[in-house]
Amino acid sequence: MLRDTLTRRFALSFMAHPDDAEILCGGTLIRLASMVWQVHIVTTARGDCWSATLGPDEIAAIRLEEGRKAAQSIGARYHCLNIDDVCVTFCEQTSRLAIDLFRRIAPTLVFTHPRFHYMMDHEQTHLLARAATFSYPIPNASTIPLVEGTQVPWLYNVDPLEGLATVAAATTNDLPRSTYTVARPRTPPMCEPLTVLQGTGYLRPDGSKGVRNLVLVVYTVQCASHVAHAIADGESDTHVVGFPGCFDNQYAIRLLLALARHPNVGACLCVGLGCEYTQPKRLAETIAKSGRPAE
Ligand SMILES: [Zn+2]
């Protein structure tokens, strides 16, 4: 349907933090960029909180630069509303910022967080995205001139990690299977918390609570990916993730650790050759500190 009716192909990922787009809908954005969509990645927050060693401005500068480079790598543009982490709030001031940015980009396809999520910045960002999606084409909603082709865009809630999304919208062959992006059209918001409340929960040793009990097979170099997929093949609730390069990539390690220690993951098996920078044994030891069986 999109292919037949759209004349303007501008996709906008509107999420809270630098790295949210890469983790939550990176596959879809890569796919869209390869289909000659113009992709814009927006974060409402500047990533100033999440460092144990660096001050807010220092870490924010690093996170913003990472966001810019990640966008650049697929020919996308990165924008930030520069709100402090954990302080994203849906209010008149931030709503005007979001609407003005939408007005400049004039997206026809928007990705954002689900209405109900574990992180309040995500929920507030969802409200900003929803408000701007509906209102940015309204003539007097902003003083920024309307771009030709402006229309109310399709809005997707994206949540491949929490399992609230159900429909695979796009995938890419360039990423490990479980980092494929899952998105779905907007659904009645009240369905989401009810689904979670009625499901089975898993209390992890670190205090987090998952709604799934997945086994993660992690490969630490491309040469081990075939073995990892062979191990997981045919196994239910078993996902494969990994980093293909032999070289030092701290972002990849952080991402693998974040996925491995996600509340929905119950155990991990790390597979590698031993000649790569990311040592599977060390990775497993770090994961095991969260209380999960890992080897
Ligand atoms: Zn986030």
Boltz pocket constraint, residues with backbone or C-beta under 6 A from the ligand:
constraints:
  - pocket:
      binder: B
      contacts: [[A, 16], [A, 17], [A, 20], [A, 119], [A, 122]]
      max_distance: 6.0
